[in-house]
């Protein structure tokens, strides 16, 4: 129905003609007045396809109540019928069927072979062309290519241009003036400082000629730091919003509203006629065993509450325990 929300029709009939939406003249005020004055409003359901209000009968209301409680729809259905063993627990010597395997189960299929040979021939002749693999080569682009004022970013009022690199000074020369060279004491202080506290990330050195200058060891590292700065530089100024930190903390509910105990009864295990003293669940969680003072031990299915088996033990059951090993289905009973 959601496909036809913006259209005047709700579908098409067998002749291909549009089925137009029914006209509904009730507004919210009429709905409120109907709720206040109509005694059968609580059992009235609106049908969207016909735009008519349908009054539910008592049987339909009872059916809805039963389904809400998790019960069966049919009143006469007995969910506590004794279970019937459809399959015997005796292991038979002979199999149910002794038919030999088909010949086609161990001979290659001739039809599949013919299909494959046709496909191979079509590929060789060029009639069938396999899909070309997609090119996965990475595409590189200049992040700061549109720095001109005519670009969209340039016309933006809050635009921040890319930070420029600092120009090299005298200390970066291969033949710096003597006042830029560090003394031995300054060199020791420079080595003891942290990398963030140093004024210069390198030691100025004096070389006799340009050929004697060694390669810069931190070149790749500095280029990487530069790229990282450009990548992480915000391209737009964002106004900070002053928010009270206490407003971000969710409000705790009142202690009287917290109910750790269950409030809805969804399953009832009926069958015992006296006090139930002990229960135990199977390792798989599917079955439940209970012992009672009515001299019986009952096995239940947990999801449905159905009693699968009842054992008379001849005494009040004090304790039951299921074997924790799931491979062995065994229950111990103490009475």
N, C-alpha and C positions, 0 to 999 in steps of 0.2 A: 504493500500500500504506500510505502514511503516514496516510491518512484513517481507516483501520481500526485504528490503534494502540491506542485505548482500548476497542475492542469485541471480543467473543469470536469474531466472524466476519471473513472477509476478502473478502466479496462475495456475489453471488447467482448462482444457476444459471439456466438457461433457464426453469424452472418458477417462478421467483420465490422459491425457498427459500434460506435462508442457507447459505453454505459456511463451516463452522466451522474455526477455526484448528487445525492438527494439534498434538497434545500432544508437547512436547519435554521429555524427562526428564533431559537432559544438563545438568549444572551446570558451573561453571568448573573444579572439581576433576577431573571426568570428562574435560573437554576437555584439561586439562593432561596427564593420564595417557595419553590417546589420542595426544597429540602426542609423548610420550616413547616409547611402546611400539609404536605403529602405524608400520610402515615406509612405508606408502602415504599418510601423513597429508598430505604436501606436495602430493599430486595429488588430494586429496579436496576437493570443493566442496559446501557446504551449500545445499540448495534450500529457500527460505523458504516457498514455496507448498505443498510436500508434506512438509516437515520431514524430508527424507531426505538422506543423504550420498551423493553420486555420485562414483564414482572415474573420473577422466579416463583415457582410453586414450592410448597413445603418440602416435597421430595427432593427438589433440586437444591434447596437451602441445606437440607440434611446431608446431601451428597457433598456439598462444598465444605461443610463443617468436618465431615469425616476425612476428606482429603487433606484439610489443613492440619488435622491431628495425626496424619500419617497412617490412618486406618484404611481398610479395603473399601472399595466403592460399593460392592454388593453387601447388603446387610446379612443375607443368608449364608455368606461364605464363612466356612469354619477354618480358621487359620491354625487351629490346634489339633488337626486330624493326626492320628498315628501314621508314622511314615511307613512306606512299603518298600521293601528291598527288591528292586527290579532285577538286580544282578546277583547271582548266587556267589557265596564266598568260597565255594569248593573249586579247587583248581582241577580243570579237566585234562585228561591225558591226550585226547585227540583234538586237533584244531577244528574250528567251526567249518572252514572251507579248505579243501586241499587242491584247488585248481592250480595247474602249473602256470608259470609266467607266460605272457604273450611273447610271440616271436619278435614283435616290433619293439619290445622293451630293450633288446640288446643288439639290434641291427640298426646301423645309421639310416636316417630318413632320406629316401631318394628325392622326395619333393623339396626338402631343404637344400639338398645338394644341387638340384636344378636351379633353384632360385639364386643361390650364391654364384653359380657359374654364369647366369645371366647378368648379375650385377657386375661381376669381374669383367665380362666382355664389354658391357656398356661403359665402364670406367676406362678400359683400354682404348675404345673407339672415341672417347671424348664426349659421349652423350651425357654422362653424369660427371659433374665436376665437384670434387670435394670442397668443403668450405675452407676458405683461406684463414689461417690463424690470425687473430687480431694482433696488431702491432702494439707491443707493450713498452716501446721506448719512451722514457720520461720526457715531458715537454717542459722546457725552461723558459722563463719570461722575466723581463726586467720589472722589479717591484716598483721602482721609482721612475718609470718611463714617462708618465704623464704628470710631470711637475710644472708644465707651462700653465699660465694663469687662465688660458681658455678651457682647460680640462675641467671635468666635473669636480675633482678633488681640489683643483686650484681655486675654483669659484666658491667653494664651501667656506663659510665664514669661520668655522671652528677648526679649519684644517691646520695641522701641524706639519711643517716641512721636515724632510729627513735631516737628521743631525749631520753636520759637516765634520770631517776629520780635522784634527789639529795639525797645523803646519809644522814641519820639522824645524828644530832650533839648532843652535850652535853645538849643543852637547851631542847631537846625532851625527856630526861631521866625522869623517875619518881622520881629520887633522884639526881637532878643536883647539881653541885658545887655551893657554895653560891654566887660567882661572876656572875653567869648566872641568878640569881633571880632579878626581877625588884623591885626597891624601890617604895614608894608610889608616889613620884613625877613622876618617869618614867612611872608608871602605868597610872596616870592621862593624861600625854602627849600621851601615846599610845592609850588611849580611845578617845582622841580628834582628832587624825589623821584619814585621810581617809584610806580605806582598801588598796588602791594602794600604799600609801606612807609608810605603816608600814614595818619594816624590818622583823618582824615575824608575821605570820597570827594567832598566838595563844599566850597565856601568859604562860611562864614556871612556873610550880608548883612543890612543894616538898611534897612527901608522905612518910609516915613511912615505908610502905611495899607495895609489888606489889598488894596485895589483896585490898588495900584501893584506888587503882587507878580507877576513874570512867570511864565510856564508853566515847569514843571520839564523841562529838556531831556533828562535821562537817565531819565525815568519808565519808558518801555517797556524800556530796557536793564536797569534794576534789577528790574522785574517778571520779565523773562526769566531773569535770574540766580537769582531766588528760586524760580521754577518748576524750574530746572535743579537747584538744591540739593535741593528736595523729591523730584524724580524720582530723583536719584542717591543719596539717603540710604538706607543699608541698613536694611531693615525688621526685621532679625534679627541678633543677635550670633552671629558664627561663631567657633568656637575655632580658633586657628591651630595647625597641626601642625608640630612641629619636625622637619624632614627634612634629613638630611645631603646637601649638594649633590652629593657624589661618588657617592651611591647612584643619582642620577637619570641619570648618564652611562652609556650602554651599554658593556658590557665588550667590548673589541676581541678578535677571534679571534686565535688563534696564527698566526704566519706560515707554519708548516708545513702548516696546514689550508687555506690559501688556494691554490687551483689555477687560475691564469689560463688554462691550456691546456685544450682539450676532452678529455673522458674517455670519450665515447661516439661510436662511428662509426655515423652514421645513413644516409649516402648514399655509394655507391661508383660512380664513373664508369669502367666497364670498356670496353675497346675497343682502346686503344693497345697495341702489342706491343713498343715500345722506350721510351727515355727521353723524357719530356714536358718540353720546354724552356720553353714559354711558354703563358699563358692570358690571355684578355681577356673581360670581361663586356659585354653590350649596355647601352645607356643605360637601357632599360626594366627591366633586371634579370631578364628572363625567359630569355635565351639566354646560352650560354657557348661560346667557341671556344678550341680548344687545338691547339697544334702540337707535333709529335714528330719523333724521329729515324727513325721508320718511314716517312718520305716522305708522311705524310697530315696533313690538317687536318680535325678533326672538330667538328661543331656539336652541342651538348648542350642539353637542357632542364634548367634549374637545379633545379626543384622535384622532378622525378622521376628525374634522372640518365639519361634516355634519349638515345641517340645518334640525332639526327634526320637527319644527312647526313654523308657522308665524301667528301673530295676528295683525289685523288692529285695531288701537286704535283711529283713527280720530284726531290726533294732534301730534305735535313734542314732542317726549319723552325727558323729562329733567333728570329723574333719575329712576333707577330700583334698587331693593334690594331683595335678596333671604332671606327667613325665616331661621334664624340660627338653628332652631330646625329640626334635620334630620327626625323626625317622621312625620312632617307636610310639604308636598310639596306645598309651597305657594310663590308667587312672588308679590311684591308691585310695581306699576308703577305710576309715577308722570308725568303729561303732561299739 
